[in-house]
Each structure stands twice: as C-alpha cells, then as structure tokens.
Amino acid sequence: MRRWRDRVPPEAAGMPAGGQRRAPGLRREELALLAGISVDYVTRLEQGRAANPSVQVVEALARALRLSGTERAHLFRLAGLAPPGPEAVPAYIPPSVQRMLDRLAGTPVAVYDASWTLLLANPPYAALMGDPSGWRGNQRNGVWRNFLGPGTRVRHTPEARREFEAALVADLRAAAGRYPADQRLRRLVAELRADSGRFAELWDSGTVGHHESARKTIDHPRVGPLTLDCDILTVAGSDLRIMIYTAEPGTEDADRLALLTVLGTQALVE
C-alpha cells in the first residue's frame, strides 16, 4: 500500500500539491479521506496490524489508489479476500474513466454501480448533495436512501416522485436479474421489501421505468434552490452510472453552483 500511495500524485486525486511532503504521493491522511476510513486504520493496514478488512474497505482503497485490475485483485488477496467475480455487481472504476472524472473536477459528478450504490463523489457533488464520506453500508445506496433513509435534497412533485421510485425499483430489479448470485444485492432487496411497503408494492407488481436526463431542483440548505440539468451516463463493459449536474451558463443557478464549488462542504459564515 505504501508503494502504491507514493505513486499517486496528490493533484491527480484532487488534493492540493503544495506544502512540505516527504514523499511524492498521497499522505496517509489524504488516502484515508479518499477511501472514507480513519487515518489510524490506514496506518494499521500498512503496518500489517489490521485484520480482516471488509470488501467495501478494500474496494475503496483500490479506487483511491487508482489500482489497475490486476493490482486490485492482488490487494484483495493480500487482505485474505477473493476478488469479486463476474457474478457480483461491478464496483471497479477503470483508470480511463477515472481520468475522465479528473477532467470534470469543477462539476458535480458521482459514480454509482448497477444497484445505485455510491462508489465515488467528487467535492462539488458532495457540496451540492451532502457529504457522503461518513456513509456506511446501505447508507451509500440511493434506493435505500429514498425508500428507507433520509432521502436526498432533490425536490419532487408527487407525480415525479412516483415516476422516480418506479425507475429506481426497475433499475434494481434489472440489476438483480443480471447478478443473481450477488449476496449484498440480495440482502438489500430483502431489507427493502421487508421494511418499505411502497418498495414491496412496486417490486411485486413488476413495474417498469427508466432514468432519463432531466432538470432537477436541489434545495440546498445554505445557498437556496438550484435548478440544474442532471445527466446519467453509462460506461460500456463496467455497468457504472455517472451522474453529472450542470447549470445553464449566465443564470443565477450557475452562480450558486459556482459558489458551492468554491466553498466545498465547509459551512458558510453567517
């Protein structure tokens, strides 16, 4: 891990490159932030003192370290885990996709897997939709957050809400059909069916729906409402969804989005 950390330029991971650095790559604090784990845990992993890291932690480290497919598989084996096979929902972000995301550093962008579990959110997206760095387990899943969790900052009319829920359930059903052996996905569906009557109704009825590009209004707690274009791109061969929010140039929404991008997730001074 230390060798891999040393080879990642901080600016390539969206970190400031200035200051005194004893090594050319990421600091432990930066890797911990990117992977969503504690600095102490990174230290213990590097020193071989942490036992049994979870699949989610290893996957997050592989993304933060920008490992190739072969290196990612090696990291899983070092952690005593079997690399995810083709029967599991893909969570690997290829280097080519990561380079594309780097070019969108000033635009709110998030990457989700086929089950709508959040894999990566850049700082502008976190500023717009809320910082996901502390989310764990199903908290990172968009379907769970909308049916059982706190929801999102997106404003919906009752009709738009029904269409959105139908699209989420249809997407999840399609993913379950493509990856029937994925245990994490099966547990997610079972929990949603048991604890959300609305989800169970849509799931059992076989409702269909699909996500489309749309204009969405996000109610931000500090800068007010922003009406933005939301586009969802798919990555051939990896079953990823890339969600991108943009504003029409020259509008108040564009000004508010630019302000959020500068401020990040820090609190505004009253």
C-alpha positions in Angstrom: 0.0 0.0 0.0 2.8 2.4 0.8 4.4 1.9 -2.7 1.0 2.4 -4.3 0.3 5.5 -2.2 3.7 7.0 -3.2 3.0 6.8 -6.9 -0.3 8.7 -6.8 0.3 12.5 -7.4 -1.9 14.4 -4.9 -3.2 16.7 -7.7 -4.3 13.7 -9.7 -6.6 12.7 -6.7 -8.0 16.3 -6.3 -5.7 17.1 -3.4 -3.5 20.3 -3.2 0.0 19.6 -4.2 1.7 22.3 -2.2 3.3 22.2 1.3 6.2 20.1 2.6 6.0 16.5 1.5 8.4 13.7 2.5 7.1 11.6 -0.4 5.8 12.5 -3.8 2.4 10.7 -3.5 -0.6 10.8 -1.1 -0.2 11.3 2.6 -1.9 8.8 4.8 -4.4 11.5 5.8 -5.3 12.0 2.1 -5.7 8.3 1.4 -7.9 8.0 4.4 -10.1 10.8 3.2 -10.4 9.5 -0.3 -11.2 6.0 1.0 -13.6 7.1 3.7 -11.7 5.4 6.6 -9.7 6.6 9.5 -6.0 7.6 9.4 -5.3 5.1 12.2 -6.8 2.3 10.1 -4.7 3.2 7.1 -1.6 3.1 9.4 -2.5 -0.2 10.9 -3.2 -1.7 7.4 0.2 -0.5 6.1 1.9 -1.9 9.2 0.1 -5.3 8.9 -1.7 -4.8 12.2 -5.3 -4.6 10.9 -7.0 -7.9 10.5 -10.0 -8.8 8.2 -10.7 -5.6 6.3 -14.1 -5.7 4.6 -14.7 -6.0 0.9 -16.0 -2.4 0.9 -12.8 -1.0 2.6 -10.6 -2.9 0.1 -12.6 -1.7 -2.8 -12.5 1.9 -1.6 -8.7 1.7 -1.1 -8.3 0.2 -4.7 -10.3 3.2 -6.1 -8.4 5.8 -4.0 -5.0 4.3 -5.0 -6.1 4.1 -8.7 -5.1 0.4 -9.0 -5.3 -1.5 -12.2 -7.5 -4.6 -12.4 -4.5 -6.9 -11.7 -3.3 -4.7 -8.8 -6.9 -4.6 -7.4 -7.1 -8.4 -7.4 -3.7 -8.6 -5.7 -4.9 -6.2 -3.0 -8.0 -8.4 -2.3 -5.8 -11.4 -2.0 -3.4 -9.6 0.4 -6.4 -8.8 2.5 -7.4 -12.5 2.6 -10.4 -11.9 0.3 -11.4 -13.4 -3.0 -11.5 -10.7 -5.7 -15.1 -10.1 -6.8 -16.1 -12.3 -9.6 -18.4 -11.7 -12.6 -21.4 -12.7 -10.5 -21.0 -9.6 -8.3 -22.2 -6.1 -9.2 -19.1 -4.4 -10.6 -17.6 -1.8 -8.4 -14.3 -1.2 -10.3 -13.7 2.2 -11.9 -11.3 1.8 -14.8 -8.3 4.2 -15.0 -9.7 5.6 -18.2 -13.0 6.5 -16.5 -11.0 8.0 -13.6 -9.1 10.2 -15.9 -12.3 11.5 -17.5 -13.6 12.2 -14.0 -10.4 14.2 -13.2 -11.2 16.5 -16.1 -14.6 17.3 -14.5 -13.1 18.4 -11.2 -15.2 21.6 -11.2 -18.5 19.9 -12.0 -20.7 17.8 -9.5 -20.1 14.2 -10.5 -20.9 10.9 -8.8 -20.3 7.3 -9.9 -22.8 4.6 -8.9 -22.8 0.9 -9.5 -25.7 -1.0 -11.1 -27.5 -1.3 -7.8 -27.2 2.5 -7.3 -24.6 2.2 -4.6 -22.4 5.3 -4.5 -18.8 4.5 -5.4 -17.3 7.9 -5.8 -18.4 11.5 -5.3 -16.2 14.5 -6.2 -16.0 17.5 -3.9 -18.6 19.6 -5.9 -21.1 16.8 -5.8 -20.6 16.5 -2.0 -21.1 20.2 -1.6 -24.3 20.1 -3.7 -25.9 16.9 -2.4 -24.3 16.5 1.1 -21.0 15.0 2.2 -21.2 11.1 1.8 -17.8 10.4 3.4 -19.4 9.2 6.6 -22.0 7.0 5.0 -21.6 3.3 5.5 -23.3 0.1 4.2 -26.8 0.7 2.8 -26.5 4.4 3.6 -24.5 4.7 0.4 -27.3 3.1 -1.7 -29.6 5.5 -3.5 -32.5 3.2 -3.5 -32.3 2.5 0.2 -31.9 6.3 1.0 -35.0 7.1 -0.9 -37.3 4.4 0.5 -35.9 3.9 4.0 -33.4 6.6 4.6 -33.4 10.4 4.8 -33.9 10.9 1.0 -32.0 13.5 -0.9 -32.0 17.2 -1.5 -33.8 16.8 -4.8 -37.3 18.4 -4.9 -40.1 16.2 -6.4 -43.7 16.8 -7.2 -45.9 13.8 -6.2 -46.1 12.6 -9.8 -42.4 13.0 -10.3 -41.8 11.1 -7.0 -43.8 8.2 -8.2 -42.0 8.0 -11.5 -38.7 8.3 -9.8 -39.5 5.5 -7.4 -40.7 3.3 -10.3 -37.4 3.9 -12.1 -35.3 3.1 -9.1 -37.1 -0.2 -8.5 -37.0 -1.1 -12.2 -33.2 -0.5 -12.2 -32.7 -2.6 -9.1 -34.8 -5.4 -10.5 -32.7 -5.4 -13.7 -29.5 -5.5 -11.7 -30.8 -8.4 -9.6 -31.5 -10.2 -12.8 -28.0 -9.6 -14.2 -26.3 -10.5 -10.9 -28.5 -13.1 -9.2 -25.6 -14.5 -7.1 -24.6 -11.2 -5.5 -25.4 -11.7 -1.8 -25.1 -8.0 -0.9 -27.7 -7.1 -3.6 -30.0 -9.9 -2.4 -29.8 -8.6 1.2 -30.5 -5.1 0.1 -33.7 -6.2 -1.8 -34.8 -8.3 1.1 -34.5 -5.4 3.5 -36.3 -3.0 1.2 -39.2 -5.4 0.7 -39.5 -6.1 4.4 -39.3 -2.5 5.6 -40.9 -0.4 2.8 -44.4 -1.1 1.8 -44.1 1.2 -1.2 -40.9 -0.6 -2.5 -42.6 -4.0 -2.0 -45.6 -2.9 -3.9 -43.5 -1.7 -6.8 -41.2 -4.7 -6.8 -44.1 -7.3 -6.7 -46.1 -5.5 -9.3 -43.3 -5.7 -11.9 -43.5 -2.0 -12.6 -41.2 -0.7 -15.3 -39.4 2.6 -15.6 -36.1 4.1 -16.6 -34.0 7.1 -15.7 -33.9 9.9 -18.2 -32.0 13.2 -18.4 -34.0 15.8 -16.5 -33.9 19.2 -14.9 -33.9 18.9 -11.2 -34.3 21.4 -8.4 -32.0 20.8 -5.4 -32.9 22.5 -2.2 -29.6 23.4 -0.7 -29.7 24.4 3.0 -27.2 27.3 2.6 -27.5 28.8 -0.9 -31.1 28.0 -1.6 -32.7 26.2 -4.5 -30.7 25.4 -7.7 -32.4 24.1 -10.8 -29.8 22.0 -12.7 -29.6 19.6 -15.6 -29.0 16.0 -14.4 -27.5 13.6 -17.0 -26.7 10.0 -16.3 -24.1 8.4 -18.5 -23.4 4.6 -18.6 -20.0 3.0 -19.1 -20.0 0.2 -21.5 -18.5 -3.0 -20.1 -18.4 -1.9 -16.4 -22.1 -1.3 -15.7 -21.4 2.0 -14.0 -23.7 5.1 -13.9 -22.0 8.5 -13.9 -24.3 11.3 -12.7 -23.4 14.8 -13.7 -25.1 18.1 -12.7 -24.7 21.2 -14.8 -26.2 24.7 -14.9 -27.2 26.8 -17.8 -24.5 29.5 -18.2 -25.2 33.0 -17.2 -28.0 32.1 -14.8 -28.4 32.5 -11.1 -28.3 28.8 -10.8 -24.9 28.8 -12.4 -23.7 31.5 -10.0 -24.9 29.5 -7.0 -23.3 26.3 -8.3 -20.0 28.1 -8.8 -20.2 29.4 -5.2 -20.8 25.9 -3.9 -17.9 24.6 -5.9 -15.6 27.2 -4.3 -16.9 26.6 -0.8 -17.0 22.9 -0.9 -18.6 21.3 2.1 -17.4 23.9 4.6 -20.0 25.8 6.5 -20.8 29.3 5.2 -20.1 32.2 7.6 -23.4 33.8 8.7 
